[in-house]
Amino acid sequence: AECLSLLGVARETAAITGAAFKALAITPVAAKSNACFPVKISAANGCGRFTGRVIRNVNAAAPVPGWMKQRLARSGQRSISALVDVTNYVMLELGRPLHVYDLDKLRGGIDVRFGRKGERLKLLNEQVVDVDETVLCITDASGLIGLAGIMGGDSTKAETDSRNIFLESAFFFPDAITGRTRRYNFASDAAHRFERGVDFDNNVAGIERATELIIAICGGEPGPTVDDVAGLPRRQPVHVRSARAAKVLGIDVSDAEIAAIFSRLGLSAAKTADGFSVTPPSYRFDIAIEEDLIEEIARIYGYER
């Protein structure tokens, strides 16, 4: 999942080549008003974090800059409108799916909860879907307004005549998203990422980066970034034995070289009596057992060796 963004590919390239990794500098955008929108997380086992920001008086019909259109096109995305293009751009850049609501269409506050039998929703792709207690939903006082981590609803979508918007940057647990799009027979870029695990530590960074781009292109007055955390994944250390790695790989890789590989990958590794205890970072959901770490050693050491 980490390689579904430029940031992730840059991390990988640095690890593989030994080149220095330079993170994108994101400067927080100061609030110009106190405007907020209430959010409640009723399903903490589905949504661990919900970060939001109100931006008023935007020109959503502003032309998209040529450089952004070109970069999106090179990434296989067609330009749609300024607000949609910014969210797609940040998703491709940071691996952070975002959603923009028309603030004036929202009613009474957002609640992230599981669906109820009999509820229906018309999506942005105009498909009407039925939900049940296994489908994580975004709702407001009017009912369903989106399938969490998959696609927004038609009733609250931001359009080129929208003046006030609410920007969402959430973390949804992979188990709460996996398989839902196949049930409805469609795919989305957001679900493709959330199913595999999205960095739960870059919610605010995503909001700040999107705010910066929206204001540069569309203008507007941002409110404060509000970050609600219900509960995030616990990163359990994974133990890898040097002898086990040597047996699986068929070659001896020294502890010093293993430590260097983990360091290049940004993995926090502590030396143990027989190997290493490694804590996966917030953006790696594919490291859970010893064999996962042996695989990391193999690919960075070099299969051709």
Secondary structure as UniProt FT lines:
FT   HELIX           2..4
FT   HELIX           6..17
FT   STRAND          39..41
FT   TURN            44..46
FT   STRAND          47..56
FT   TURN            60..61
FT   HELIX           66..74
FT   TURN            75..76
FT   HELIX           82..94
FT   STRAND          99..102
FT   HELIX           103..105
FT   STRAND          110..114
FT   TURN            117..118
FT   STRAND          120..123
FT   TURN            124..125
FT   STRAND          128..130
FT   TURN            133..134
FT   STRAND          136..140
FT   TURN            141..142
FT   STRAND          143..147
FT   TURN            148..150
FT   STRAND          151..153
FT   HELIX           154..156
FT   TURN            160..161
FT   STRAND          165..172
FT   HELIX           174..177
FT   TURN            178..179
FT   HELIX           180..184
FT   HELIX           189..194
FT   TURN            195..196
FT   TURN            200..201
FT   HELIX           203..218
FT   STRAND          221..222
FT   STRAND          226..229
FT   STRAND          238..241
FT   HELIX           242..249
FT   HELIX           255..264
FT   TURN            265..266
FT   STRAND          268..271
FT   STRAND          275..279
FT   TURN            282..283
FT   HELIX           290..301
FT   TURN            303..304
//
